[in-house]
């Protein structure tokens, strides 16, 4: 009773593992569907594994033709369900399953035969074409179906045990990871001593060539079928045929927990093999993509390098333009300083007198230029300002020329890279890798009006302001000096009207007069200093605004060039980046599936170790 309860618990736990396995295989199928170039046969294996999880234990019989595979199946079922003969009679896979009556259906290379034998309630028998069939396709069918087997019976006639080909077959079956039993048929043609020699020979050759000692059954399908056809079955003849050992294996070994464990292990082995092959394929794809990803990284590095160099070109141009602005500021400052120099006080005084009486206006009309304009012309302020647009005019073609040359080089480089892609990738390239047909030149052109206005403002506004200020100041200076002279004369007349003017008084009067005259002259450079400060501030504002506008437009032009480079190479770089991401995600998913399969296998092994004692 206790043993039955333990078995029930174990089977319940196995059922939970089976559901996990079913879910895992379902997810694995979805993942494998994303693996390119995965053979259809491997996808079919995993579909079979999914199907296999819910179906009876599969015992597959393989071996050379005429070894008695069909006869063994007939003997186990107790009637001649399968055709037998001296020539190959099985040209396809035949699966025998439990059913209420005998029915046959065939789909492609697989025939399903339903039979009411109680034996088939716990397992399905699979008959295969001969591995050494004269029809080559038979062997291909058999090998293709081996992945479904839970256990494999390698059948060989007693007269041809472990030939070179049989050893090769055993090694291949072992490579599949299958549990293999050796069934030596037709022992009824051997005496007892010869049978033992055959058994010893098979064990010796297995240890020598394979390093294992397989389970060996010496049987006679002919005797077993004869025993089955007796009612009741002839148990003595059945035991003599060797089939009692097979029956005991089926009834005692492949029952309950052990049978379910083996049943779940088979799909796991299938899925692990396919997952391993898929990972190998994905890793190979990733190696190829990694090689080409270096090309995309190189393309991006070249684009970034071009951006830095274009940025450097702009910085150099802005530096030169700023230098021109600073030169213009310096020259204008010198012009103003020269215009309001102390040494010019006397001439400015007479200029102020001319303004008062209107002569200066008449002179300006004939001369055409004002004092400020003459000063600015002498110091070549306009020449420095006019040099600025010339530098700007050079900048656009320099940036455009570099952009177009780089794009041509990148297009050539990328086209060569596409030619090196494997067909599986090159066929996925979407779009054309080509030099753009249009280059946007409006970035600098659109701001040219603003830049010109700032240049004109710097050259025109200040001279007008200076002239206006200068005229006003000349008038003030002239009035100051005239009033000073008048006051001095009035005081002097008053002093000299006395009978005896003192020398000290005379000197004082004239000294005060000279002092006021000099003071008036000294105010000229002071006023010039304030004008210079205002001029410098105004032009610096114009300069900074000019540079900001030009820098922003240049940045947009550089960004446009970078985008053109990326657009020209995008069909290639986009493909490699997307494929790299897909392959990396796929590899990660496959590794997770691999880990889950190992965990489920470990859980199965743990449950097998805790199964109830016999």
Protein Blocks (a to p, Z undefined) as FASTA:
>chain_A
ZZmmmmmmmmmmmmmmmmmmmmmmmmmmmmmmmpghiafklmmmmmmmmmmmmpccdddd
eddehiommmmmmmmnopafbccdfbdfbfcdcdddddfbdcdddehjbccdddfbfklm
mbccdddddfkbfblklmmmmmmmmmmpmbdcddddfklghifklmmmmmmmmmnopacd
dddehklmpcfklmmmmmmmmmmmmmmmnopacddddddfklmmmmmmpccddfklmmmn
opmmmmmmmmmmmgcjlmmmmmmmmmmmmmmmmmmmmmmmmmmmmmmmmmmmmmmmmmmm
mmmmmmmmmmmmmmmmmmmmmmmmmmmmmmmmmmmmmmmgfklmmmmmmmmmmmmnommm
mmmmmnopafklmmmmmnommmmmmmmmmmmmmmmmmmmmmmmmmmmmmmmmmmmmmmmp
cfklmmmpgcjddddfbdcfklmmmmmmmmmmmmmmmmmmmmmmmmmmmmmmmmmmmmmm
mmmmmmmmmmmmmmmmpmbdcfklmmmmmmmmmmmmmmmmmmmmmmmmmmmmmmmmmmmm
mmmmmmmmmmmmmmmmmmmmmmmmmmmmmmmmmmmmmmmmmmmmmmmmmmmmmmmmmmmm
mmmmmmmmmpccZZ
